[in-house]
Amino acid sequence: MLYVDVVANIGCKPAADITRKGVVDLIWSVIDRGANVQAGTILKVVAGLRYSPNLKNVLRLTL
């Protein structure tokens, strides 16, 4: 589910292209469907993007 939520909304963009608004919108969309724990997990993963050149590398380590 983590992979589906993040990649569906952010895609495989370089970390530098991911905006704060994009992350906030993603987190709120997950919270709105009632998955608060999932939203926290996504936030933790996306926060790690600053250390990775792209999203796939972060997700590969997390899943």
Predicted model as a PDB file, atoms N, CA, C, CB and O in Angstrom, pLDDT in the B-factor column:
MODEL        1                                                                  
ATOM      1  N   MET A   1       0.816  -1.196   0.000  1.00 67.00           N  
ATOM      2  CA  MET A   1       0.000   0.000   0.000  1.00 67.00           C  
ATOM      3  C   MET A   1       0.861   1.262   0.000  1.00 67.00           C  
ATOM      4  CB  MET A   1      -0.929  -0.003   1.200  1.00 67.00           C  
ATOM      5  O   MET A   1       0.511   2.264  -0.623  1.00 67.00           O  
ATOM      6  N   LEU A   2       1.977   1.201   0.697  1.00 72.00           N  
ATOM      7  CA  LEU A   2       2.873   2.358   0.735  1.00 72.00           C  
ATOM      8  C   LEU A   2       3.338   2.709  -0.671  1.00 72.00           C  
ATOM      9  CB  LEU A   2       4.087   2.082   1.647  1.00 72.00           C  
ATOM     10  O   LEU A   2       3.316   3.875  -1.064  1.00 72.00           O  
ATOM     11  N   TYR A   3       3.757   1.705  -1.422  1.00 74.00           N  
ATOM     12  CA  TYR A   3       4.246   1.941  -2.770  1.00 74.00           C  
ATOM     13  C   TYR A   3       3.145   2.561  -3.631  1.00 74.00           C  
ATOM     14  CB  TYR A   3       4.752   0.630  -3.397  1.00 74.00           C  
ATOM     15  O   TYR A   3       3.389   3.510  -4.376  1.00 74.00           O  
ATOM     16  N   VAL A   4       1.940   2.019  -3.521  1.00 79.00           N  
ATOM     17  CA  VAL A   4       0.820   2.518  -4.334  1.00 79.00           C  
ATOM     18  C   VAL A   4       0.499   3.965  -3.988  1.00 79.00           C  
ATOM     19  CB  VAL A   4      -0.429   1.641  -4.131  1.00 79.00           C  
ATOM     20  O   VAL A   4       0.335   4.789  -4.887  1.00 79.00           O  
ATOM     21  N   ASP A   5       0.407   4.286  -2.714  1.00 81.00           N  
ATOM     22  CA  ASP A   5       0.077   5.655  -2.308  1.00 81.00           C  
ATOM     23  C   ASP A   5       1.107   6.656  -2.789  1.00 81.00           C  
ATOM     24  CB  ASP A   5      -0.046   5.741  -0.803  1.00 81.00           C  
ATOM     25  O   ASP A   5       0.757   7.680  -3.375  1.00 81.00           O  
ATOM     26  N   VAL A   6       2.359   6.370  -2.549  1.00 79.00           N  
ATOM     27  CA  VAL A   6       3.410   7.338  -2.849  1.00 79.00           C  
ATOM     28  C   VAL A   6       3.655   7.449  -4.343  1.00 79.00           C  
ATOM     29  CB  VAL A   6       4.699   6.956  -2.141  1.00 79.00           C  
ATOM     30  O   VAL A   6       3.664   8.558  -4.878  1.00 79.00           O  
ATOM     31  N   VAL A   7       3.854   6.340  -5.029  1.00 77.00           N  
ATOM     32  CA  VAL A   7       4.175   6.400  -6.460  1.00 77.00           C  
ATOM     33  C   VAL A   7       2.999   6.921  -7.274  1.00 77.00           C  
ATOM     34  CB  VAL A   7       4.588   5.019  -6.970  1.00 77.00           C  
ATOM     35  O   VAL A   7       3.195   7.633  -8.259  1.00 77.00           O  
ATOM     36  N   ALA A   8       1.789   6.576  -6.877  1.00 78.00           N  
ATOM     37  CA  ALA A   8       0.614   7.063  -7.609  1.00 78.00           C  
ATOM     38  C   ALA A   8       0.490   8.586  -7.522  1.00 78.00           C  
ATOM     39  CB  ALA A   8      -0.660   6.404  -7.063  1.00 78.00           C  
ATOM     40  O   ALA A   8       0.015   9.225  -8.460  1.00 78.00           O  
ATOM     41  N   ASN A   9       0.912   9.162  -6.408  1.00 75.00           N  
ATOM     42  CA  ASN A   9       0.755  10.605  -6.214  1.00 75.00           C  
ATOM     43  C   ASN A   9       1.998  11.406  -6.573  1.00 75.00           C  
ATOM     44  CB  ASN A   9       0.385  10.884  -4.791  1.00 75.00           C  
ATOM     45  O   ASN A   9       1.892  12.508  -7.112  1.00 75.00           O  
ATOM     46  N   ILE A  10       3.150  10.875  -6.284  1.00 75.00           N  
ATOM     47  CA  ILE A  10       4.389  11.614  -6.537  1.00 75.00           C  
ATOM     48  C   ILE A  10       5.109  11.095  -7.767  1.00 75.00           C  
ATOM     49  CB  ILE A  10       5.310  11.532  -5.330  1.00 75.00           C  
ATOM     50  O   ILE A  10       5.776  11.856  -8.468  1.00 75.00           O  
ATOM     51  N   GLY A  11       4.978   9.815  -8.029  1.00 74.00           N  
ATOM     52  CA  GLY A  11       5.660   9.217  -9.169  1.00 74.00           C  
ATOM     53  C   GLY A  11       7.129   9.002  -8.885  1.00 74.00           C  
ATOM     54  O   GLY A  11       7.542   8.927  -7.728  1.00 74.00           O  
ATOM     55  N   CYS A  12       7.905   8.904  -9.923  1.00 74.00           N  
ATOM     56  CA  CYS A  12       9.348   8.646  -9.786  1.00 74.00           C  
ATOM     57  C   CYS A  12      10.142   9.926 -10.039  1.00 74.00           C  
ATOM     58  CB  CYS A  12       9.801   7.533 -10.768  1.00 74.00           C  
ATOM     59  O   CYS A  12      11.166   9.914 -10.723  1.00 74.00           O  
ATOM     60  N   LYS A  13       9.661  11.009  -9.483  1.00 76.00           N  
ATOM     61  CA  LYS A  13      10.334  12.296  -9.639  1.00 76.00           C  
ATOM     62  C   LYS A  13      11.632  12.325  -8.846  1.00 76.00           C  
ATOM     63  CB  LYS A  13       9.416  13.441  -9.195  1.00 76.00           C  
ATOM     64  O   LYS A  13      11.747  11.657  -7.818  1.00 76.00           O  
ATOM     65  N   PRO A  14      12.601  13.085  -9.309  1.00 76.00           N  
ATOM     66  CA  PRO A  14      13.777  13.320  -8.459  1.00 76.00           C  
ATOM     67  C   PRO A  14      13.325  14.035  -7.180  1.00 76.00           C  
ATOM     68  CB  PRO A  14      14.868  14.166  -9.219  1.00 76.00           C  
ATOM     69  O   PRO A  14      12.360  14.798  -7.195  1.00 76.00           O  
ATOM     70  N   ALA A  15      14.015  13.786  -6.104  1.00 69.00           N  
ATOM     71  CA  ALA A  15      13.632  14.371  -4.815  1.00 69.00           C  
ATOM     72  C   ALA A  15      13.544  15.893  -4.893  1.00 69.00           C  
ATOM     73  CB  ALA A  15      14.630  13.965  -3.732  1.00 69.00           C  
ATOM     74  O   ALA A  15      12.695  16.497  -4.238  1.00 69.00           O  
ATOM     75  N   ALA A  16      14.403  16.508  -5.676  1.00 74.00           N  
ATOM     76  CA  ALA A  16      14.414  17.968  -5.776  1.00 74.00           C  
ATOM     77  C   ALA A  16      13.130  18.520  -6.397  1.00 74.00           C  
ATOM     78  CB  ALA A  16      15.611  18.421  -6.593  1.00 74.00           C  
ATOM     79  O   ALA A  16      12.801  19.690  -6.203  1.00 74.00           O  
ATOM     80  N   ASP A  17      12.405  17.684  -7.142  1.00 79.00           N  
ATOM     81  CA  ASP A  17      11.179  18.132  -7.809  1.00 79.00           C  
ATOM     82  C   ASP A  17       9.920  17.925  -6.966  1.00 79.00           C  
ATOM     83  CB  ASP A  17      11.024  17.407  -9.121  1.00 79.00           C  
ATOM     84  O   ASP A  17       8.833  18.324  -7.382  1.00 79.00           O  
ATOM     85  N   ILE A  18      10.045  17.314  -5.804  1.00 77.00           N  
ATOM     86  CA  ILE A  18       8.888  17.063  -4.966  1.00 77.00           C  
ATOM     87  C   ILE A  18       8.681  18.273  -4.050  1.00 77.00           C  
ATOM     88  CB  ILE A  18       9.067  15.749  -4.139  1.00 77.00           C  
ATOM     89  O   ILE A  18       9.570  18.667  -3.295  1.00 77.00           O  
ATOM     90  N   THR A  19       7.493  18.839  -4.141  1.00 81.00           N  
ATOM     91  CA  THR A  19       7.205  20.050  -3.377  1.00 81.00           C  
ATOM     92  C   THR A  19       6.580  19.721  -2.022  1.00 81.00           C  
ATOM     93  CB  THR A  19       6.275  20.967  -4.171  1.00 81.00           C  
ATOM     94  O   THR A  19       6.023  18.643  -1.817  1.00 81.00           O  
ATOM     95  N   ARG A  20       6.687  20.659  -1.127  1.00 82.00           N  
ATOM     96  CA  ARG A  20       6.055  20.502   0.185  1.00 82.00           C  
ATOM     97  C   ARG A  20       4.544  20.345   0.022  1.00 82.00           C  
ATOM     98  CB  ARG A  20       6.379  21.713   1.099  1.00 82.00           C  
ATOM     99  O   ARG A  20       3.929  19.513   0.689  1.00 82.00           O  
ATOM    100  N   LYS A  21       3.953  21.134  -0.855  1.00 87.00           N  
ATOM    101  CA  LYS A  21       2.515  21.052  -1.092  1.00 87.00           C  
ATOM    102  C   LYS A  21       2.119  19.663  -1.593  1.00 87.00           C  
ATOM    103  CB  LYS A  21       2.080  22.122  -2.100  1.00 87.00           C  
ATOM    104  O   LYS A  21       1.095  19.120  -1.178  1.00 87.00           O  
ATOM    105  N   GLY A  22       2.918  19.098  -2.474  1.00 84.00           N  
ATOM    106  CA  GLY A  22       2.636  17.760  -2.977  1.00 84.00           C  
ATOM    107  C   GLY A  22       2.629  16.720  -1.867  1.00 84.00           C  
ATOM    108  O   GLY A  22       1.774  15.834  -1.845  1.00 84.00           O  
ATOM    109  N   VAL A  23       3.573  16.827  -0.956  1.00 83.00           N  
ATOM    110  CA  VAL A  23       3.653  15.898   0.171  1.00 83.00           C  
ATOM    111  C   VAL A  23       2.476  16.113   1.116  1.00 83.00           C  
ATOM    112  CB  VAL A  23       4.987  16.071   0.928  1.00 83.00           C  
ATOM    113  O   VAL A  23       1.866  15.149   1.577  1.00 83.00           O  
ATOM    114  N   VAL A  24       2.158  17.360   1.403  1.00 87.00           N  
ATOM    115  CA  VAL A  24       1.030  17.658   2.294  1.00 87.00           C  
ATOM    116  C   VAL A  24      -0.272  17.131   1.696  1.00 87.00           C  
ATOM    117  CB  VAL A  24       0.924  19.181   2.550  1.00 87.00           C  
ATOM    118  O   VAL A  24      -1.082  16.535   2.405  1.00 87.00           O  
ATOM    119  N   ASP A  25      -0.476  17.345   0.408  1.00 89.00           N  
ATOM    120  CA  ASP A  25      -1.686  16.841  -0.253  1.00 89.00           C  
ATOM    121  C   ASP A  25      -1.754  15.320  -0.193  1.00 89.00           C  
ATOM    122  CB  ASP A  25      -1.733  17.309  -1.714  1.00 89.00           C  
ATOM    123  O   ASP A  25      -2.822  14.752   0.037  1.00 89.00           O  
ATOM    124  N   LEU A  26      -0.626  14.666  -0.397  1.00 87.00           N  
ATOM    125  CA  LEU A  26      -0.566  13.207  -0.321  1.00 87.00           C  
ATOM    126  C   LEU A  26      -0.929  12.728   1.082  1.00 87.00           C  
ATOM    127  CB  LEU A  26       0.837  12.703  -0.710  1.00 87.00           C  
ATOM    128  O   LEU A  26      -1.754  11.827   1.238  1.00 87.00           O  
ATOM    129  N   ILE A  27      -0.322  13.323   2.094  1.00 90.00           N  
ATOM    130  CA  ILE A  27      -0.591  12.918   3.472  1.00 90.00           C  
ATOM    131  C   ILE A  27      -2.060  13.120   3.823  1.00 90.00           C  
ATOM    132  CB  ILE A  27       0.295  13.704   4.444  1.00 90.00           C  
ATOM    133  O   ILE A  27      -2.670  12.249   4.443  1.00 90.00           O  
ATOM    134  N   TRP A  28      -2.634  14.252   3.436  1.00 92.00           N  
ATOM    135  CA  TRP A  28      -4.042  14.512   3.749  1.00 92.00           C  
ATOM    136  C   TRP A  28      -4.971  13.557   3.008  1.00 92.00           C  
ATOM    137  CB  TRP A  28      -4.401  15.955   3.402  1.00 92.00           C  
ATOM    138  O   TRP A  28      -6.011  13.176   3.546  1.00 92.00           O  
ATOM    139  N   SER A  29      -4.621  13.163   1.790  1.00 90.00           N  
ATOM    140  CA  SER A  29      -5.474  12.216   1.063  1.00 90.00           C  
ATOM    141  C   SER A  29      -5.495  10.864   1.772  1.00 90.00           C  
ATOM    142  CB  SER A  29      -4.983  12.048  -0.395  1.00 90.00           C  
ATOM    143  O   SER A  29      -6.522  10.185   1.780  1.00 90.00           O  
ATOM    144  N   VAL A  30      -4.385  10.473   2.357  1.00 91.00           N  
ATOM    145  CA  VAL A  30      -4.329   9.213   3.102  1.00 91.00           C  
ATOM    146  C   VAL A  30      -5.095   9.342   4.422  1.00 91.00           C  
ATOM    147  CB  VAL A  30      -2.858   8.803   3.369  1.00 91.00           C  
ATOM    148  O   VAL A  30      -5.822   8.427   4.808  1.00 91.00           O  
ATOM    149  N   ILE A  31      -4.934  10.467   5.110  1.00 93.00           N  
ATOM    150  CA  ILE A  31      -5.669  10.701   6.364  1.00 93.00           C  
ATOM    151  C   ILE A  31      -7.172  10.735   6.101  1.00 93.00           C  
ATOM    152  CB  ILE A  31      -5.213  12.027   7.028  1.00 93.00           C  
ATOM    153  O   ILE A  31      -7.951  10.199   6.890  1.00 93.00           O  
ATOM    154  N   ASP A  32      -7.582  11.358   5.006  1.00 94.00           N  
ATOM    155  CA  ASP A  32      -9.007  11.461   4.681  1.00 94.00           C  
ATOM    156  C   ASP A  32      -9.664  10.105   4.491  1.00 94.00           C  
ATOM    157  CB  ASP A  32      -9.193  12.285   3.434  1.00 94.00           C  
ATOM    158  O   ASP A  32     -10.865   9.969   4.728  1.00 94.00           O  
ATOM    159  N   ARG A  33      -8.921   9.115   4.076  1.00 91.00           N  
ATOM    160  CA  ARG A  33      -9.509   7.782   3.924  1.00 91.00           C  
ATOM    161  C   ARG A  33      -9.409   6.974   5.217  1.00 91.00           C  
ATOM    162  CB  ARG A  33      -8.822   7.028   2.785  1.00 91.00           C  
ATOM    163  O   ARG A  33      -9.786   5.803   5.250  1.00 91.00           O  
ATOM    164  N   GLY A  34      -8.898   7.606   6.291  1.00 92.00           N  
ATOM    165  CA  GLY A  34      -8.886   6.979   7.602  1.00 92.00           C  
ATOM    166  C   GLY A  34      -7.646   6.168   7.922  1.00 92.00           C  
ATOM    167  O   GLY A  34      -7.646   5.406   8.889  1.00 92.00           O  
ATOM    168  N   ALA A  35      -6.590   6.312   7.137  1.00 91.00           N  
ATOM    169  CA  ALA A  35      -5.369   5.532   7.337  1.00 91.00           C  
ATOM    170  C   ALA A  35      -4.290   6.398   7.986  1.00 91.00           C  
ATOM    171  CB  ALA A  35      -4.863   4.957   5.992  1.00 91.00           C  
ATOM    172  O   ALA A  35      -3.283   6.726   7.358  1.00 91.00           O  
ATOM    173  N   ASN A  36      -4.511   6.763   9.245  1.00 92.00           N  
ATOM    174  CA  ASN A  36      -3.597   7.671   9.942  1.00 92.00           C  
ATOM    175  C   ASN A  36      -2.196   7.086  10.122  1.00 92.00           C  
ATOM    176  CB  ASN A  36      -4.168   8.031  11.294  1.00 92.00           C  
ATOM    177  O   ASN A  36      -1.205   7.797   9.952  1.00 92.00           O  
ATOM    178  N   VAL A  37      -2.102   5.804  10.464  1.00 92.00           N  
ATOM    179  CA  VAL A  37      -0.793   5.176  10.639  1.00 92.00           C  
ATOM    180  C   VAL A  37      -0.052   5.147   9.307  1.00 92.00           C  
ATOM    181  CB  VAL A  37      -0.940   3.744  11.209  1.00 92.00           C  
ATOM    182  O   VAL A  37       1.149   5.411   9.255  1.00 92.00           O  
ATOM    183  N   GLN A  38      -0.761   4.829   8.241  1.00 91.00           N  
ATOM    184  CA  GLN A  38      -0.161   4.821   6.902  1.00 91.00           C  
ATOM    185  C   GLN A  38       0.356   6.216   6.542  1.00 91.00           C  
ATOM    186  CB  GLN A  38      -1.189   4.339   5.845  1.00 91.00           C  
ATOM    187  O   GLN A  38       1.427   6.343   5.949  1.00 91.00           O  
ATOM    188  N   ALA A  39      -0.387   7.247   6.891  1.00 90.00           N  
ATOM    189  CA  ALA A  39       0.040   8.620   6.618  1.00 90.00           C  
ATOM    190  C   ALA A  39       1.348   8.927   7.337  1.00 90.00           C  
ATOM    191  CB  ALA A  39      -1.048   9.622   7.043  1.00 90.00           C  
ATOM    192  O   ALA A  39       2.235   9.560   6.766  1.00 90.00           O  
ATOM    193  N   GLY A  40       1.474   8.486   8.580  1.00 90.00           N  
ATOM    194  CA  GLY A  40       2.713   8.690   9.328  1.00 90.00           C  
ATOM    195  C   GLY A  40       3.881   7.954   8.710  1.00 90.00           C  
ATOM    196  O   GLY A  40       4.994   8.477   8.661  1.00 90.00           O  
ATOM    197  N   THR A  41       3.635   6.741   8.237  1.00 88.00           N  
ATOM    198  CA  THR A  41       4.686   5.959   7.582  1.00 88.00           C  
ATOM    199  C   THR A  41       5.135   6.641   6.299  1.00 88.00           C  
ATOM    200  CB  THR A  41       4.197   4.532   7.282  1.00 88.00           C  
ATOM    201  O   THR A  41       6.331   6.726   6.024  1.00 88.00           O  
ATOM    202  N   ILE A  42       4.188   7.122   5.521  1.00 85.00           N  
ATOM    203  CA  ILE A  42       4.521   7.818   4.278  1.00 85.00           C  
ATOM    204  C   ILE A  42       5.338   9.067   4.579  1.00 85.00           C  
ATOM    205  CB  ILE A  42       3.241   8.189   3.498  1.00 85.00           C  
ATOM    206  O   ILE A  42       6.318   9.348   3.889  1.00 85.00           O  
ATOM    207  N   LEU A  43       4.946   9.809   5.592  1.00 84.00           N  
ATOM    208  CA  LEU A  43       5.678  11.013   5.949  1.00 84.00           C  
ATOM    209  C   LEU A  43       7.126  10.678   6.315  1.00 84.00           C  
ATOM    210  CB  LEU A  43       4.985  11.735   7.112  1.00 84.00           C  
ATOM    211  O   LEU A  43       8.049  11.391   5.921  1.00 84.00           O  
ATOM    212  N   LYS A  44       7.320   9.606   7.061  1.00 83.00           N  
ATOM    213  CA  LYS A  44       8.670   9.183   7.448  1.00 83.00           C  
ATOM    214  C   LYS A  44       9.496   8.809   6.209  1.00 83.00           C  
ATOM    215  CB  LYS A  44       8.601   7.984   8.427  1.00 83.00           C  
ATOM    216  O   LYS A  44      10.670   9.167   6.116  1.00 83.00           O  
ATOM    217  N   VAL A  45       8.892   8.100   5.272  1.00 78.00           N  
ATOM    218  CA  VAL A  45       9.602   7.691   4.050  1.00 78.00           C  
ATOM    219  C   VAL A  45       9.941   8.898   3.192  1.00 78.00           C  
ATOM    220  CB  VAL A  45       8.760   6.693   3.240  1.00 78.00           C  
ATOM    221  O   VAL A  45      11.070   9.028   2.719  1.00 78.00           O  
ATOM    222  N   VAL A  46       8.980   9.771   2.992  1.00 76.00           N  
ATOM    223  CA  VAL A  46       9.198  10.942   2.134  1.00 76.00           C  
ATOM    224  C   VAL A  46      10.237  11.877   2.759  1.00 76.00           C  
ATOM    225  CB  VAL A  46       7.867  11.700   1.899  1.00 76.00           C  
ATOM    226  O   VAL A  46      10.996  12.530   2.043  1.00 76.00           O  
ATOM    227  N   ALA A  47      10.271  11.941   4.082  1.00 76.00           N  
ATOM    228  CA  ALA A  47      11.283  12.758   4.750  1.00 76.00           C  
ATOM    229  C   ALA A  47      12.682  12.235   4.443  1.00 76.00           C  
ATOM    230  CB  ALA A  47      11.045  12.778   6.271  1.00 76.00           C  
ATOM    231  O   ALA A  47      13.643  13.004   4.448  1.00 76.00           O  
ATOM    232  N   GLY A  48      12.806  10.958   4.181  1.00 70.00           N  
ATOM    233  CA  GLY A  48      14.095  10.370   3.829  1.00 70.00           C  
ATOM    234  C   GLY A  48      14.532  10.653   2.404  1.00 70.00           C  
ATOM    235  O   GLY A  48      15.655  10.318   2.030  1.00 70.00           O  
ATOM    236  N   LEU A  49      13.680  11.255   1.610  1.00 64.00           N  
ATOM    237  CA  LEU A  49      14.027  11.528   0.211  1.00 64.00           C  
ATOM    238  C   LEU A  49      15.217  12.458   0.061  1.00 64.00           C  
ATOM    239  CB  LEU A  49      12.846  12.120  -0.501  1.00 64.00           C  
ATOM    240  O   LEU A  49      15.922  12.401  -0.946  1.00 64.00           O  
ATOM    241  N   ARG A  50      15.447  13.301   1.031  1.00 62.00           N  
ATOM    242  CA  ARG A  50      16.562  14.235   0.893  1.00 62.00           C  
ATOM    243  C   ARG A  50      17.897  13.505   0.849  1.00 62.00           C  
ATOM    244  CB  ARG A  50      16.556  15.240   2.039  1.00 62.00           C  
ATOM    245  O   ARG A  50      18.908  14.078   0.444  1.00 62.00           O  
ATOM    246  N   TYR A  51      17.903  12.243   1.266  1.00 59.00           N  
ATOM    247  CA  TYR A  51      19.131  11.459   1.273  1.00 59.00           C  
ATOM    248  C   TYR A  51      19.222  10.501   0.095  1.00 59.00           C  
ATOM    249  CB  TYR A  51      19.237  10.688   2.558  1.00 59.00           C  
ATOM    250  O   TYR A  51      20.193   9.754  -0.023  1.00 59.00           O  
ATOM    251  N   SER A  52      18.219  10.515  -0.779  1.00 57.00           N  
ATOM    252  CA  SER A  52      18.186   9.581  -1.894  1.00 57.00           C  
ATOM    253  C   SER A  52      17.949  10.335  -3.203  1.00 57.00           C  
ATOM    254  CB  SER A  52      17.093   8.513  -1.676  1.00 57.00           C  
ATOM    255  O   SER A  52      17.195  11.307  -3.225  1.00 57.00           O  
ATOM    256  N   PRO A  53      18.579   9.901  -4.284  1.00 56.00           N  
ATOM    257  CA  PRO A  53      18.397  10.596  -5.560  1.00 56.00           C  
ATOM    258  C   PRO A  53      17.000  10.449  -6.147  1.00 56.00           C  
ATOM    259  CB  PRO A  53      19.395  10.094  -6.550  1.00 56.00           C  
ATOM    260  O   PRO A  53      16.565  11.311  -6.910  1.00 56.00           O  
ATOM    261  N   ASN A  54      16.292   9.384  -5.810  1.00 57.00           N  
ATOM    262  CA  ASN A  54      14.929   9.257  -6.318  1.00 57.00           C  
ATOM    263  C   ASN A  54      14.080   8.386  -5.406  1.00 57.00           C  
ATOM    264  CB  ASN A  54      14.940   8.680  -7.729  1.00 57.00           C  
ATOM    265  O   ASN A  54      14.591   7.691  -4.528  1.00 57.00           O  
ATOM    266  N   LEU A  55      12.802   8.437  -5.627  1.00 54.00           N  
ATOM    267  CA  LEU A  55      11.829   7.781  -4.775  1.00 54.00           C  
ATOM    268  C   LEU A  55      11.958   6.271  -4.780  1.00 54.00           C  
ATOM    269  CB  LEU A  55      10.454   8.164  -5.195  1.00 54.00           C  
ATOM    270  O   LEU A  55      11.772   5.642  -3.738  1.00 54.00           O  
ATOM    271  N   LYS A  56      12.270   5.671  -5.911  1.00 56.00           N  
ATOM    272  CA  LYS A  56      12.352   4.215  -5.979  1.00 56.00           C  
ATOM    273  C   LYS A  56      13.401   3.670  -5.021  1.00 56.00           C  
ATOM    274  CB  LYS A  56      12.666   3.770  -7.400  1.00 56.00           C  
ATOM    275  O   LYS A  56      13.183   2.625  -4.408  1.00 56.00           O  
ATOM    276  N   ASN A  57      14.531   4.347  -4.878  1.00 57.00           N  
ATOM    277  CA  ASN A  57      15.559   3.873  -3.957  1.00 57.00           C  
ATOM    278  C   ASN A  57      15.064   3.896  -2.525  1.00 57.00           C  
ATOM    279  CB  ASN A  57      16.818   4.714  -4.084  1.00 57.00           C  
ATOM    280  O   ASN A  57      15.340   2.969  -1.764  1.00 57.00           O  
ATOM    281  N   VAL A  58      14.350   4.921  -2.150  1.00 53.00           N  
ATOM    282  CA  VAL A  58      13.827   5.013  -0.780  1.00 53.00           C  
ATOM    283  C   VAL A  58      12.800   3.922  -0.550  1.00 53.00           C  
ATOM    284  CB  VAL A  58      13.203   6.404  -0.514  1.00 53.00           C  
ATOM    285  O   VAL A  58      12.823   3.265   0.491  1.00 53.00           O  
ATOM    286  N   LEU A  59      11.899   3.715  -1.500  1.00 53.00           N  
ATOM    287  CA  LEU A  59      10.859   2.705  -1.347  1.00 53.00           C  
ATOM    288  C   LEU A  59      11.465   1.308  -1.304  1.00 53.00           C  
ATOM    289  CB  LEU A  59       9.841   2.806  -2.486  1.00 53.00           C  
ATOM    290  O   LEU A  59      11.002   0.463  -0.537  1.00 53.00           O  
ATOM    291  N   ARG A  60      12.462   1.056  -2.090  1.00 55.00           N  
ATOM    292  CA  ARG A  60      13.110  -0.254  -2.117  1.00 55.00           C  
ATOM    293  C   ARG A  60      13.673  -0.591  -0.731  1.00 55.00           C  
ATOM    294  CB  ARG A  60      14.238  -0.283  -3.184  1.00 55.00           C  
ATOM    295  O   ARG A  60      13.601  -1.742  -0.300  1.00 55.00           O  
ATOM    296  N   LEU A  61      14.220   0.383  -0.047  1.00 49.00           N  
ATOM    297  CA  LEU A  61      14.777   0.176   1.281  1.00 49.00           C  
ATOM    298  C   LEU A  61      13.701   0.029   2.345  1.00 49.00           C  
ATOM    299  CB  LEU A  61      15.690   1.314   1.637  1.00 49.00           C  
ATOM    300  O   LEU A  61      13.926  -0.604   3.377  1.00 49.00           O  
ATOM    301  N   THR A  62      12.534   0.612   2.098  1.00 49.00           N  
ATOM    302  CA  THR A  62      11.492   0.667   3.099  1.00 49.00           C  
ATOM    303  C   THR A  62      10.565  -0.534   3.050  1.00 49.00           C  
ATOM    304  CB  THR A  62      10.701   1.919   2.936  1.00 49.00           C  
ATOM    305  O   THR A  62      10.062  -0.973   4.084  1.00 49.00           O  
ATOM    306  N   LEU A  63      10.335  -1.069   1.863  1.00 46.00           N  
ATOM    307  CA  LEU A  63       9.345  -2.156   1.727  1.00 46.00           C  
ATOM    308  C   LEU A  63       9.895  -3.496   2.064  1.00 46.00           C  
ATOM    309  CB  LEU A  63       8.804  -2.199   0.347  1.00 46.00           C  
ATOM    310  O   LEU A  63       9.177  -4.494   1.994  1.00 46.00           O  
TER     311      LEU A  63                                                      
ENDMDL                                                                          
END                                                                             
